[in-house]
Amino acid sequence: MLTKIFTVENGQVKATMHCQLIPELKNIIDKYPKEHIAMLSFAFYKACPYKSDNPYADYSEMEKDELLIKDFLKRNINIVPDNVDILEAVKKLTSLYETTASKYLQQNKKNLEDIMEYIENNTVTDGKEGNLSERIRISTTCGKTMLEFIQLEKIANLEKDKVRNRGGRKDGLGEL
């Protein structure tokens, strides 16, 4: 189930009941009363794999970490991302958002990032020990690979929406 951890009331972002009930999130609220929204925001955006709910989902893990630290931890507060309480919240939220399709999607996203890094950082070499044939193979299959990845994203999002609204429940107003 896609757990909603924020709501907006009178223009203010507030933690939902889930944050009060899930121990790892409640711990942040109790220990950091002034910083909890920024810390929970960091944890949510770090853990949520769905582009429809997370504008940071398309970034590589390294880029996402840099942006989330800048946007939530360094901008308003000075808490480090390896804070034990944040790590526990990220771990818990990741497990709550995880489905077979979303796990497979994340593994394939990492695989695509590795391929793109290989292409970016390696020059073409020819000869018996060169990588020219490998780069040609990658370029001939990249369109198919991207189409399959897009299809996998759609499957993961359909699975999320199916679980999210179990029993025909509609999202509440202002739920993030």
C-alpha distance (Angstrom), angle and dihedral (degrees) to the residues before:
residue distance angle dihedral
M1 . . .
L2 3.78 . .
T3 3.77 99.3 .
K4 3.78 113.2 -145.7
I5 3.77 108.7 -142.9
F6 3.80 99.3 173.7
T7 3.76 137.9 53.5
V8 3.79 130.5 178.0
E9 3.79 118.1 -127.3
N10 3.80 121.7 176.6
G11 3.79 90.6 -16.3
Q12 3.82 92.8 -52.9
V13 3.80 125.1 114.4
K14 3.80 110.3 -127.5
A15 3.78 134.9 179.8
T16 3.81 115.8 -105.9
M17 3.79 126.5 -130.3
H18 3.80 88.9 -90.8
C19 3.80 89.4 68.0
Q20 3.79 89.2 53.9
L21 3.82 92.5 48.4
I22 3.81 104.1 39.4
P23 3.82 105.3 79.4
E24 3.82 97.3 -143.8
L25 3.82 91.3 53.0
K26 3.81 95.1 40.3
N27 3.80 88.6 53.6
I28 3.82 90.1 60.6
I29 3.81 92.2 48.3
D30 3.80 91.3 50.3
K31 3.82 98.0 43.0
Y32 3.81 98.1 39.4
P33 3.82 108.4 31.8
K34 3.83 94.5 165.7
E35 3.81 97.5 39.6
H36 3.81 101.9 36.9
I37 3.83 97.5 102.9
A38 3.83 92.2 52.9
M39 3.80 91.7 45.1
L40 3.81 94.0 46.4
S41 3.82 89.5 46.4
F42 3.78 90.0 54.2
A43 3.82 91.1 48.6
F44 3.82 93.6 46.6
Y45 3.81 95.8 48.7
K46 3.81 91.1 43.7
A47 3.82 92.1 52.4
C48 3.82 106.0 35.0
P49 3.84 110.5 91.1
Y50 3.82 97.4 -172.2
K51 3.81 120.3 102.7
S52 3.80 91.0 -155.6
D53 3.82 89.9 63.9
N54 3.79 102.2 24.9
P55 3.82 123.0 53.1
Y56 3.82 88.8 -168.5
A57 3.82 94.6 57.1
D58 3.82 95.9 97.2
Y59 3.80 94.9 57.5
S60 3.79 122.3 95.0
E61 3.80 113.1 -104.3
M62 3.81 91.7 -103.3
E63 3.82 93.8 48.9
K64 3.80 91.2 43.6
D65 3.80 91.5 52.0
E66 3.81 92.1 50.3
L67 3.81 92.7 49.0
L68 3.80 94.8 44.9
I69 3.80 92.2 49.0
K70 3.78 90.4 49.8
D71 3.81 95.6 43.1
F72 3.80 100.0 42.4
L73 3.78 114.1 12.7
K74 3.80 106.8 34.2
R75 3.78 98.9 32.2
N76 3.79 99.1 61.7
I77 3.77 105.9 5.7
N78 3.75 137.9 24.1
I79 3.79 101.8 -127.4
V80 3.78 119.3 135.3
P81 3.81 120.7 -125.6
D82 3.80 91.8 -124.2
N83 3.80 90.6 62.0
V84 3.82 104.8 137.5
D85 3.81 93.0 -128.6
I86 3.81 92.4 52.5
L87 3.81 91.6 47.0
E88 3.81 90.6 52.1
A89 3.83 91.3 48.7
V90 3.82 91.7 49.2
K91 3.80 90.8 48.7
K92 3.82 92.0 49.9
L93 3.82 94.6 45.6
T94 3.80 91.1 46.6
S95 3.78 89.7 55.0
L96 3.81 91.1 48.0
Y97 3.82 92.8 52.2
E98 3.78 95.6 41.5
T99 3.78 121.4 112.3
T100 3.78 128.3 159.3
A101 3.80 90.9 -101.4
S102 3.82 94.2 46.8
K103 3.83 91.0 48.5
Y104 3.78 90.9 50.3
L105 3.81 90.0 46.2
Q106 3.83 91.7 53.6
Q107 3.80 92.1 48.3
N108 3.79 91.2 50.3
K109 3.80 91.7 45.8
K110 3.81 88.6 55.5
N111 3.80 89.5 47.9
L112 3.83 90.9 53.0
E113 3.80 90.7 48.4
D114 3.81 90.2 51.8
I115 3.83 91.1 50.7
M116 3.81 91.4 48.6
E117 3.82 90.5 48.9
Y118 3.81 90.2 50.2
I119 3.80 91.5 52.0
E120 3.80 92.5 45.7
N121 3.80 97.1 46.9
N122 3.81 103.1 38.4
T123 3.74 125.2 72.5
V124 3.77 120.8 -142.0
T125 3.77 113.0 -94.5
D126 3.76 126.1 -177.4
G127 3.75 134.5 -159.8
K128 3.77 131.7 67.2
E129 3.83 94.5 -48.4
G130 3.83 95.3 35.7
N131 3.80 130.4 112.2
L132 3.81 98.8 -132.7
S133 3.80 94.6 107.4
E134 3.82 91.3 48.1
R135 3.80 91.8 50.9
I136 3.82 90.8 48.7
R137 3.81 89.8 50.5
I138 3.81 90.9 50.2
S139 3.79 92.3 49.1
T140 3.81 93.1 49.7
T141 3.81 93.1 50.8
C142 3.82 100.3 37.0
G143 3.82 94.8 91.7
K144 3.79 92.1 52.2
T145 3.81 90.8 44.7
M146 3.81 92.0 52.8
L147 3.82 92.7 47.4
E148 3.79 90.0 51.1
F149 3.82 90.6 48.3
I150 3.82 91.6 50.5
Q151 3.81 89.2 49.9
L152 3.81 90.0 50.3
E153 3.82 89.8 51.3
K154 3.79 89.5 53.1
I155 3.80 91.6 50.0
A156 3.81 91.8 49.4
N157 3.82 91.5 48.9
L158 3.80 92.2 47.8
E159 3.78 89.2 50.5
K160 3.81 90.1 49.5
D161 3.81 93.0 49.8
K162 3.80 91.3 46.9
V163 3.81 92.1 52.8
R164 3.80 94.3 38.1
N165 3.78 95.8 60.2
R166 3.77 99.4 36.2
G167 3.79 111.6 163.7
G168 3.81 92.4 23.1
R169 3.81 91.6 -74.9
K170 3.78 114.9 164.8
D171 3.78 122.9 -141.2
G172 3.77 114.2 -98.9
L173 3.78 121.3 -115.6
G174 3.77 112.9 -85.3
E175 3.81 95.7 9.9
L176 3.77 114.6 146.1
